[in-house]
Amino acid sequence: MADALRDAIQRTLSVAGRPARARTSRVTRERAAQLLDEVTRLGREASVELARRGQDAREELARRGQDAGADLARRGQEAAGEMTQRLEALERRLAALEEALGGPREDPKRKAEG
């Protein structure tokens, strides 16, 4: 690609006409070639840097995704434990109410198991 760009610049310079002195033409062409080489080098460096940053971003997103998944799992376990405690408290209250209303009733856990 650098050669194609260099050729395009040389064609552009030749369309503008030859400078009055051959030495000036040679210096101008050398400078154009230097500039083109510099642009090519900077483009390659930018490409490498962009690829590196993309890889870093992918790794960070993967890490954040894993952290979020672990956090959700932990919160789910905590919520399940809390729900179990609340359900047990409700069962105790229901049993107390049933007993107050008419004596002992069948244990709902035994009924569900049987």
mmCIF file of the C-alpha atoms, coordinates in Angstrom:
data_MODEL
# 
_entry.id   MODEL 
# 
loop_
_atom_site.group_PDB 
_atom_site.id 
_atom_site.type_symbol 
_atom_site.label_atom_id 
_atom_site.label_alt_id 
_atom_site.label_comp_id 
_atom_site.label_asym_id 
_atom_site.label_entity_id 
_atom_site.label_seq_id 
_atom_site.pdbx_PDB_ins_code 
_atom_site.Cartn_x 
_atom_site.Cartn_y 
_atom_site.Cartn_z 
_atom_site.occupancy 
_atom_site.B_iso_or_equiv 
_atom_site.pdbx_formal_charge 
_atom_site.auth_seq_id 
_atom_site.auth_comp_id 
_atom_site.auth_asym_id 
_atom_site.auth_atom_id 
_atom_site.pdbx_PDB_model_num 
ATOM 1   C CA . MET A 1 1   ? 0.000   0.000   0.000   1.00 0.00 ? 1   MET A CA 1 
ATOM 2   C CA . ALA A 1 2   ? 2.877   2.368   0.717   1.00 0.00 ? 2   ALA A CA 1 
ATOM 3   C CA . ASP A 1 3   ? 4.146   1.893   -2.846  1.00 0.00 ? 3   ASP A CA 1 
ATOM 4   C CA . ALA A 1 4   ? 0.739   2.671   -4.295  1.00 0.00 ? 4   ALA A CA 1 
ATOM 5   C CA . LEU A 1 5   ? 0.500   5.833   -2.221  1.00 0.00 ? 5   LEU A CA 1 
ATOM 6   C CA . ARG A 1 6   ? 4.034   6.838   -3.184  1.00 0.00 ? 6   ARG A CA 1 
ATOM 7   C CA . ASP A 1 7   ? 3.170   6.338   -6.881  1.00 0.00 ? 7   ASP A CA 1 
ATOM 8   C CA . ALA A 1 8   ? 0.032   8.435   -6.507  1.00 0.00 ? 8   ALA A CA 1 
ATOM 9   C CA . ILE A 1 9   ? 2.015   11.263  -4.916  1.00 0.00 ? 9   ILE A CA 1 
ATOM 10  C CA . GLN A 1 10  ? 4.634   11.083  -7.637  1.00 0.00 ? 10  GLN A CA 1 
ATOM 11  C CA . ARG A 1 11  ? 1.937   11.230  -10.330 1.00 0.00 ? 11  ARG A CA 1 
ATOM 12  C CA . THR A 1 12  ? 0.413   14.237  -8.625  1.00 0.00 ? 12  THR A CA 1 
ATOM 13  C CA . LEU A 1 13  ? 3.755   16.004  -8.516  1.00 0.00 ? 13  LEU A CA 1 
ATOM 14  C CA . SER A 1 14  ? 4.450   15.215  -12.157 1.00 0.00 ? 14  SER A CA 1 
ATOM 15  C CA . VAL A 1 15  ? 1.041   16.558  -13.242 1.00 0.00 ? 15  VAL A CA 1 
ATOM 16  C CA . ALA A 1 16  ? 1.925   19.868  -11.608 1.00 0.00 ? 16  ALA A CA 1 
ATOM 17  C CA . GLY A 1 17  ? 4.857   20.107  -13.989 1.00 0.00 ? 17  GLY A CA 1 
ATOM 18  C CA . ARG A 1 18  ? 8.567   19.820  -13.616 1.00 0.00 ? 18  ARG A CA 1 
ATOM 19  C CA . PRO A 1 19  ? 10.220  22.420  -11.487 1.00 0.00 ? 19  PRO A CA 1 
ATOM 20  C CA . ALA A 1 20  ? 12.679  24.679  -13.225 1.00 0.00 ? 20  ALA A CA 1 
ATOM 21  C CA . ARG A 1 21  ? 15.656  22.914  -11.727 1.00 0.00 ? 21  ARG A CA 1 
ATOM 22  C CA . ALA A 1 22  ? 16.166  19.155  -11.559 1.00 0.00 ? 22  ALA A CA 1 
ATOM 23  C CA . ARG A 1 23  ? 17.818  19.391  -8.106  1.00 0.00 ? 23  ARG A CA 1 
ATOM 24  C CA . THR A 1 24  ? 14.697  20.997  -6.639  1.00 0.00 ? 24  THR A CA 1 
ATOM 25  C CA . SER A 1 25  ? 12.573  18.242  -8.179  1.00 0.00 ? 25  SER A CA 1 
ATOM 26  C CA . ARG A 1 26  ? 14.779  15.558  -6.677  1.00 0.00 ? 26  ARG A CA 1 
ATOM 27  C CA . VAL A 1 27  ? 14.705  17.174  -3.227  1.00 0.00 ? 27  VAL A CA 1 
ATOM 28  C CA . THR A 1 28  ? 10.928  17.605  -3.379  1.00 0.00 ? 28  THR A CA 1 
ATOM 29  C CA . ARG A 1 29  ? 10.446  13.981  -4.357  1.00 0.00 ? 29  ARG A CA 1 
ATOM 30  C CA . GLU A 1 30  ? 12.777  12.809  -1.604  1.00 0.00 ? 30  GLU A CA 1 
ATOM 31  C CA . ARG A 1 31  ? 10.876  14.917  0.921   1.00 0.00 ? 31  ARG A CA 1 
ATOM 32  C CA . ALA A 1 32  ? 7.548   13.551  -0.361  1.00 0.00 ? 32  ALA A CA 1 
ATOM 33  C CA . ALA A 1 33  ? 8.896   10.020  0.010   1.00 0.00 ? 33  ALA A CA 1 
ATOM 34  C CA . GLN A 1 34  ? 10.063  10.786  3.567   1.00 0.00 ? 34  GLN A CA 1 
ATOM 35  C CA . LEU A 1 35  ? 6.665   12.201  4.455   1.00 0.00 ? 35  LEU A CA 1 
ATOM 36  C CA . LEU A 1 36  ? 4.944   9.193   2.966   1.00 0.00 ? 36  LEU A CA 1 
ATOM 37  C CA . ASP A 1 37  ? 7.178   6.835   4.933   1.00 0.00 ? 37  ASP A CA 1 
ATOM 38  C CA . GLU A 1 38  ? 6.374   8.786   8.097   1.00 0.00 ? 38  GLU A CA 1 
ATOM 39  C CA . VAL A 1 39  ? 2.626   8.607   7.431   1.00 0.00 ? 39  VAL A CA 1 
ATOM 40  C CA . THR A 1 40  ? 2.903   4.880   6.773   1.00 0.00 ? 40  THR A CA 1 
ATOM 41  C CA . ARG A 1 41  ? 4.861   4.337   10.005  1.00 0.00 ? 41  ARG A CA 1 
ATOM 42  C CA . LEU A 1 42  ? 2.369   6.362   12.029  1.00 0.00 ? 42  LEU A CA 1 
ATOM 43  C CA . GLY A 1 43  ? -0.509  4.404   10.488  1.00 0.00 ? 43  GLY A CA 1 
ATOM 44  C CA . ARG A 1 44  ? 1.071   1.097   11.454  1.00 0.00 ? 44  ARG A CA 1 
ATOM 45  C CA . GLU A 1 45  ? 1.731   2.305   14.998  1.00 0.00 ? 45  GLU A CA 1 
ATOM 46  C CA . ALA A 1 46  ? -1.854  3.531   15.308  1.00 0.00 ? 46  ALA A CA 1 
ATOM 47  C CA . SER A 1 47  ? -3.132  0.170   14.063  1.00 0.00 ? 47  SER A CA 1 
ATOM 48  C CA . VAL A 1 48  ? -1.063  -1.707  16.650  1.00 0.00 ? 48  VAL A CA 1 
ATOM 49  C CA . GLU A 1 49  ? -2.192  0.646   19.428  1.00 0.00 ? 49  GLU A CA 1 
ATOM 50  C CA . LEU A 1 50  ? -5.828  0.282   18.406  1.00 0.00 ? 50  LEU A CA 1 
ATOM 51  C CA . ALA A 1 51  ? -5.561  -3.517  18.441  1.00 0.00 ? 51  ALA A CA 1 
ATOM 52  C CA . ARG A 1 52  ? -3.936  -3.405  21.900  1.00 0.00 ? 52  ARG A CA 1 
ATOM 53  C CA . ARG A 1 53  ? -6.651  -1.132  23.279  1.00 0.00 ? 53  ARG A CA 1 
ATOM 54  C CA . GLY A 1 54  ? -9.339  -3.363  21.798  1.00 0.00 ? 54  GLY A CA 1 
ATOM 55  C CA . GLN A 1 55  ? -7.827  -6.409  23.500  1.00 0.00 ? 55  GLN A CA 1 
ATOM 56  C CA . ASP A 1 56  ? -7.611  -4.532  26.806  1.00 0.00 ? 56  ASP A CA 1 
ATOM 57  C CA . ALA A 1 57  ? -11.269 -3.501  26.486  1.00 0.00 ? 57  ALA A CA 1 
ATOM 58  C CA . ARG A 1 58  ? -12.348 -7.094  25.732  1.00 0.00 ? 58  ARG A CA 1 
ATOM 59  C CA . GLU A 1 59  ? -10.473 -8.380  28.772  1.00 0.00 ? 59  GLU A CA 1 
ATOM 60  C CA . GLU A 1 60  ? -11.989 -5.697  31.015  1.00 0.00 ? 60  GLU A CA 1 
ATOM 61  C CA . LEU A 1 61  ? -15.502 -6.457  29.776  1.00 0.00 ? 61  LEU A CA 1 
ATOM 62  C CA . ALA A 1 62  ? -14.991 -10.170 30.373  1.00 0.00 ? 62  ALA A CA 1 
ATOM 63  C CA . ARG A 1 63  ? -13.742 -9.490  33.899  1.00 0.00 ? 63  ARG A CA 1 
ATOM 64  C CA . ARG A 1 64  ? -16.673 -7.192  34.652  1.00 0.00 ? 64  ARG A CA 1 
ATOM 65  C CA . GLY A 1 65  ? -19.099 -9.782  33.296  1.00 0.00 ? 65  GLY A CA 1 
ATOM 66  C CA . GLN A 1 66  ? -17.641 -12.468 35.546  1.00 0.00 ? 66  GLN A CA 1 
ATOM 67  C CA . ASP A 1 67  ? -17.779 -10.143 38.548  1.00 0.00 ? 67  ASP A CA 1 
ATOM 68  C CA . ALA A 1 68  ? -21.401 -9.243  37.808  1.00 0.00 ? 68  ALA A CA 1 
ATOM 69  C CA . GLY A 1 69  ? -22.336 -12.915 37.441  1.00 0.00 ? 69  GLY A CA 1 
ATOM 70  C CA . ALA A 1 70  ? -20.711 -13.787 40.752  1.00 0.00 ? 70  ALA A CA 1 
ATOM 71  C CA . ASP A 1 71  ? -22.452 -10.859 42.433  1.00 0.00 ? 71  ASP A CA 1 
ATOM 72  C CA . LEU A 1 72  ? -25.831 -11.917 41.043  1.00 0.00 ? 72  LEU A CA 1 
ATOM 73  C CA . ALA A 1 73  ? -25.308 -15.492 42.231  1.00 0.00 ? 73  ALA A CA 1 
ATOM 74  C CA . ARG A 1 74  ? -24.377 -14.256 45.710  1.00 0.00 ? 74  ARG A CA 1 
ATOM 75  C CA . ARG A 1 75  ? -27.409 -11.973 45.839  1.00 0.00 ? 75  ARG A CA 1 
ATOM 76  C CA . GLY A 1 76  ? -29.647 -14.813 44.672  1.00 0.00 ? 76  GLY A CA 1 
ATOM 77  C CA . GLN A 1 77  ? -28.402 -17.046 47.456  1.00 0.00 ? 77  GLN A CA 1 
ATOM 78  C CA . GLU A 1 78  ? -28.918 -14.284 50.005  1.00 0.00 ? 78  GLU A CA 1 
ATOM 79  C CA . ALA A 1 79  ? -32.458 -13.667 48.731  1.00 0.00 ? 79  ALA A CA 1 
ATOM 80  C CA . ALA A 1 80  ? -33.271 -17.380 48.859  1.00 0.00 ? 80  ALA A CA 1 
ATOM 81  C CA . GLY A 1 81  ? -32.027 -17.559 52.444  1.00 0.00 ? 81  GLY A CA 1 
ATOM 82  C CA . GLU A 1 82  ? -34.087 -14.531 53.398  1.00 0.00 ? 82  GLU A CA 1 
ATOM 83  C CA . MET A 1 83  ? -37.195 -15.985 51.736  1.00 0.00 ? 83  MET A CA 1 
ATOM 84  C CA . THR A 1 84  ? -36.692 -19.264 53.605  1.00 0.00 ? 84  THR A CA 1 
ATOM 85  C CA . GLN A 1 85  ? -36.490 -17.400 56.909  1.00 0.00 ? 85  GLN A CA 1 
ATOM 86  C CA . ARG A 1 86  ? -39.610 -15.377 56.139  1.00 0.00 ? 86  ARG A CA 1 
ATOM 87  C CA . LEU A 1 87  ? -41.547 -18.468 55.094  1.00 0.00 ? 87  LEU A CA 1 
ATOM 88  C CA . GLU A 1 88  ? -40.565 -20.255 58.294  1.00 0.00 ? 88  GLU A CA 1 
ATOM 89  C CA . ALA A 1 89  ? -41.656 -17.213 60.339  1.00 0.00 ? 89  ALA A CA 1 
ATOM 90  C CA . LEU A 1 90  ? -45.015 -17.194 58.519  1.00 0.00 ? 90  LEU A CA 1 
ATOM 91  C CA . GLU A 1 91  ? -45.466 -20.905 59.177  1.00 0.00 ? 91  GLU A CA 1 
ATOM 92  C CA . ARG A 1 92  ? -44.821 -20.338 62.881  1.00 0.00 ? 92  ARG A CA 1 
ATOM 93  C CA . ARG A 1 93  ? -47.314 -17.461 62.986  1.00 0.00 ? 93  ARG A CA 1 
ATOM 94  C CA . LEU A 1 94  ? -49.920 -19.500 61.110  1.00 0.00 ? 94  LEU A CA 1 
ATOM 95  C CA . ALA A 1 95  ? -49.442 -22.418 63.481  1.00 0.00 ? 95  ALA A CA 1 
ATOM 96  C CA . ALA A 1 96  ? -49.848 -20.061 66.458  1.00 0.00 ? 96  ALA A CA 1 
ATOM 97  C CA . LEU A 1 97  ? -53.042 -18.586 64.979  1.00 0.00 ? 97  LEU A CA 1 
ATOM 98  C CA . GLU A 1 98  ? -54.480 -21.996 64.202  1.00 0.00 ? 98  GLU A CA 1 
ATOM 99  C CA . GLU A 1 99  ? -53.731 -23.156 67.707  1.00 0.00 ? 99  GLU A CA 1 
ATOM 100 C CA . ALA A 1 100 ? -55.353 -20.047 69.177  1.00 0.00 ? 100 ALA A CA 1 
ATOM 101 C CA . LEU A 1 101 ? -58.481 -20.560 67.046  1.00 0.00 ? 101 LEU A CA 1 
ATOM 102 C CA . GLY A 1 102 ? -59.191 -24.122 67.768  1.00 0.00 ? 102 GLY A CA 1 
ATOM 103 C CA . GLY A 1 103 ? -56.490 -26.221 69.110  1.00 0.00 ? 103 GLY A CA 1 
ATOM 104 C CA . PRO A 1 104 ? -53.614 -28.018 67.511  1.00 0.00 ? 104 PRO A CA 1 
ATOM 105 C CA . ARG A 1 105 ? -53.747 -28.567 63.792  1.00 0.00 ? 105 ARG A CA 1 
ATOM 106 C CA . GLU A 1 106 ? -51.777 -30.893 61.580  1.00 0.00 ? 106 GLU A CA 1 
ATOM 107 C CA . ASP A 1 107 ? -48.231 -29.693 60.893  1.00 0.00 ? 107 ASP A CA 1 
ATOM 108 C CA . PRO A 1 108 ? -48.228 -28.270 57.333  1.00 0.00 ? 108 PRO A CA 1 
ATOM 109 C CA . LYS A 1 109 ? -44.730 -29.639 56.737  1.00 0.00 ? 109 LYS A CA 1 
ATOM 110 C CA . ARG A 1 110 ? -45.879 -33.170 57.569  1.00 0.00 ? 110 ARG A CA 1 
ATOM 111 C CA . LYS A 1 111 ? -48.943 -32.754 55.378  1.00 0.00 ? 111 LYS A CA 1 
ATOM 112 C CA . ALA A 1 112 ? -46.834 -31.604 52.436  1.00 0.00 ? 112 ALA A CA 1 
ATOM 113 C CA . GLU A 1 113 ? -44.346 -34.443 52.923  1.00 0.00 ? 113 GLU A CA 1 
ATOM 114 C CA . GLY A 1 114 ? -47.015 -37.140 53.152  1.00 0.00 ? 114 GLY A CA 1 
# 
